[in-house]
Amino acid sequence: MMYGPNTNLGHNSIIFMIESQTRYIRGAIRTLVTRDLAYLDLEPEAMRAYNERVQAELAKSVWAATGKSWYKTEAGRITKQLVG
């Protein structure tokens, strides 16, 4: 998925984010071809830990200080891009 959760920017161009994602995907595809692999998968524990880390950092951000925002879901989960 490109341009999904945590990719919106409030201070820059989304083109940079899409270009970065494209470079990452090309590298992953290159690895699949080079190693003759059939697929690339993410360990659920790695994804969970990453999401927890992102949300912990975002909880300290300006986006956590407001009640409603287009960067928050109905449940209050922040989907703003973490920069830094």
N, C-alpha and C positions, 0 to 999 in steps of 0.2 A: 504494500500500500504506500503510495506516495501522497504527500499533502494530506496526511491524516492527523490524528491527535498530536498535540505538542509541536505543530509546525507553523502555526500562525505567528506572525511577527507584528509587534506594535511600534517598531522603530526602524524598519529596514525593508528591503524588497524581498518578496517571497521567491523571486527568481534565484537568489543565492541559495536558499534552502533546497529548492528543487535540483539545482545543479549539484549541490553537495550530496543529496540522496542518489542522484544518477551516478556520480563517481563511486559511491559506496556499492551500489548494485552492480556496476560494471566490474568492480574488484571481486565481488562475490561470484559472479558468473565466470570470471577468469579463473578463480580458484577451483570451481566445479570442473571446468574443462581441463585445467592443468593436472588435477588429481584424479581425473576420470571418475567423478562422483555423479550419482544419479540425482541427488537432491541435497538441499541445505536446510537444516531444521534448527530451531532454537529450543534450548532446554527450558521448560516451563519455570523452573526455579530461577534461572537467570533473568527471564522476563519479569517475573514477580519482584525480584530484588531491584531491578532497574526502575520499575514503576514506583516502588516504594521510595527509592532515593529521589526520583524526580518530584514526587508529591511532597516529600519532606522539605526539599529546597523551595518549592513553590509556596509552601505554607508560610514561609518567611518573607514572601514577596508582596509587592503592592497589590497584586491581583487577589491576594487572600483577604485584604483589608476591606473590600467592598462586598456588600450583600449579593447583589445581582450584577452580572457582567456577561458579555458575549464570550468571554474566555472561561466561563464556568458552565457546567451542566446543571440541569435542574436540581440534582443532588448536591451541588456545590463543588464537584470535582473540577479542578483547574486544568484546562487543556491548552494553556498558553505555552509558547515555546520557552524552554529554559535555556538561557544564554549564559555562558561563563565557564 
